[in-house]
Each structure stands twice: as structure tokens, then as C-alpha cells.
Amino acid sequence: MTERTGTLYEAVGGIEALRRLSATFYDAVLVDPLLAPVFANFTRTHVEHVAVWLAEVFGGPADFTAAHGGHQGLLNAHLGLSITERQRTRWMELMTEAVSRELPADQALRREVLDYFAWGTKIARAVSADPVGTDLGTPGPTPRWGWNGLK
């Protein structure tokens, strides 16, 4: 296996590619009967927030942490959503389709990105069972994901 250099952020095509990925994904989510209820309070700014989060996770600028509270802010946004395993699985199906449409046709890259989503959606599901206002403690810094998974 060839050792990869650079960040996933660079490999996906930067913030513009992540904006396209996020927009394509949420266009599908908002019309999906299983997932649309989870996003009842959705606003279009969510698309940008997700793109900025992914940029930071994949090795780009730390703008999500600076503007939206980093890992703590993301986890808090999932409190009280009561995400089911069926919803998490459907989320992954729609994200896999969006990755296929919007990211470069590089199987290693797509696999790493989807591995991150599989990991992250399990955490989101677990946190979503807690009610709004739950003290999550200090979850640590925003995770960074690279060519070999979590750094």
C-alpha cells in the first residue's frame, strides 16, 4: 500500500468540495421520510456548519472550533435527538451516495471519509439519547481524521 501524504481536506478538494458534499447530502436527507423528522429545525446554515466541521476534522482550518464551539458544540447539537440505529444506517446510505457523487473517484479517499462518518455517527447516536442540557463533561478537542483514521 502506498503511503499517502497531505490531508484528507486537500484530497477531497477543500472547502468547496465539502460544501457540495454537504448540500447534496442534506438535499436528500430533507426529503427522506425516516431522516427528515430528525432535522425538523434545519436551516440552510447547517450545510455550511457541516462543511466547516468536516474541513477541520479532515485537516483544514480550525474554523468550526473558532466559531461554533468545537467538539463540545457539535456534541451539544445532537443532545435530545434520540437517533435510532435505523436512522443512523439510513444517514450512512445517503452520505455514501453523496460521497460517490461529490468526491474524487479515489477509493482510498472515499473509504477514509466513510470510515470517519461511520465512527462519528455512532457517537452522535449515543449522545443523542441524552436530554438537552446534559453536561457532557469535556470531550476534548475536535477530532482529526487522516489517511489512517483517527489521529
ZIBEL-V962073 format. One record per pair of residues at least 24 apart in sequence whose ideal C-beta (glycine too) atoms are under 8 Angstrom apart, sorted by the first residue. I is the first residue (numbers start at 1). J is the second residue. D is the distance in Angstrom with one decimal. If there is no record, write none. Layout:
I:J:D
I:J:D
This chain:
3:147:8.0
4:108:7.0
4:147:4.1
7:58:6.1
7:59:2.9
7:60:6.9
7:146:6.8
8:58:3.8
8:59:5.9
8:109:7.0
8:112:6.0
8:113:6.7
8:145:6.4
8:146:6.2
8:147:7.0
9:55:5.7
9:58:4.1
9:59:4.4
9:60:3.6
10:59:7.3
11:104:7.1
11:106:7.0
11:109:5.1
12:58:6.5
12:103:5.4
12:104:7.0
12:109:6.8
12:113:6.9
13:103:7.4
13:104:6.7
14:55:7.5
14:60:6.9
15:51:6.2
15:52:7.5
15:55:5.3
15:60:6.7
17:102:6.5
17:103:6.6
18:50:7.9
18:51:4.1
18:52:8.0
18:54:4.8
18:55:5.5
18:58:7.8
19:47:7.1
19:48:7.0
19:51:4.4
20:102:4.7
21:51:7.3
21:54:7.5
21:98:5.5
21:99:6.8
21:102:4.3
21:103:6.5
22:47:4.6
22:48:7.5
22:50:4.4
22:51:4.5
22:54:7.3
23:47:5.2
24:98:4.4
24:101:5.7
24:102:5.3
25:50:7.9
25:94:6.1
25:95:5.6
25:98:4.0
26:50:7.6
28:94:4.7
28:97:6.8
28:98:6.8
29:91:7.4
29:94:5.9
32:90:6.6
32:94:6.6
34:86:6.7
34:87:5.8
34:90:5.0
35:87:6.0
35:90:5.8
35:91:6.3
35:94:7.2
38:81:5.8
38:83:6.4
38:87:6.1
53:142:7.8
56:142:5.4
56:144:7.9
57:116:6.7
57:142:6.5
57:143:6.0
57:144:6.3
57:145:5.2
58:113:7.7
58:116:7.7
58:144:7.9
58:145:6.0
58:146:8.0
59:144:6.3
59:145:7.9
59:146:6.5
62:142:7.1
64:142:6.5
65:141:7.5
65:142:5.3
70:141:6.5
70:142:4.7
71:139:4.8
71:140:6.2
71:141:6.2
71:142:4.7
71:143:6.8
72:136:6.9
72:138:7.2
72:139:5.8
74:142:7.7
75:123:7.7
75:127:5.2
75:136:5.4
75:139:5.7
76:136:7.0
78:124:4.8
78:127:4.7
78:128:4.7
79:127:6.4
79:128:6.9
79:130:5.3
79:131:6.6
79:132:4.8
79:133:7.3
79:134:5.6
79:136:7.8
80:128:7.0
80:130:7.1
80:131:5.3
80:132:4.1
81:124:7.9
81:128:4.0
82:128:5.7
82:129:6.3
83:124:6.3
83:125:4.5
83:128:4.1
83:129:8.0
84:125:7.7
85:125:6.9
87:125:7.9
88:121:4.9
88:122:7.2
88:124:7.6
88:125:4.8
91:121:5.8
92:117:6.3
92:118:6.4
92:121:6.2
108:147:7.6
112:145:7.0
112:146:7.6
112:147:6.1
112:149:7.3
115:145:7.9
115:149:6.2
116:145:4.4
116:149:7.8
119:145:8.0
119:149:7.7
119:150:7.0
